[in-house]
């Protein structure tokens, strides 16, 4: 199921990372897919509040954690630019689904990057 949220469908997720050759597109594609799956989960589970949203974003953050080895194997890394880009995308997703008060640090609390 693809997300139905118009804001999400109009978003170029991880644009900064795609524009930088330091990040291999094939791995950034996996990050984009994680974000889209997060959107699908939000649409299907319809969290009522932040306490219900955070476990969904934490699961997606864990998926990003798993990508770190792939980035490293490709002589890349989830470093400052990537951390900020990924964090901003999580905040965008939260606000697009009606959670403008989400704490960006809590959205990605289990991150290793």
Steps between C-alpha positions, in 0.01 A plus 500: 500500500648836400448800727195710418611818678547769233781672692689171518441417135634841399813468712846430359623303800871523585563746217823631657640149512405423140673821391827406671714230335633402843176308556438213254155533345432128541534535877316832517220324310476259794470794737226651288319165506524496881334841515225395261434185705478719809236709324310186403508378860374835628216492249404142583543516879382860544680584825278717718779684678875539528524205739363282218706671228842467662516118490438518124776756447731306728454186290584700186803649676623148577474425128725800430741371763525178300601698188814634669705192407396536137605864498835411657559219249446756223756741653218720626345563839193640671681812615389855576334586167323165485397513867340839449331397175359180649386676818326770298318236297370333817376838622341570160316166515378570853367844404348374175292258706383756754771484767665846484595479868712189449846524655751435223745342744232267632391408146847356435600419858646151435736624226861384491605773260 
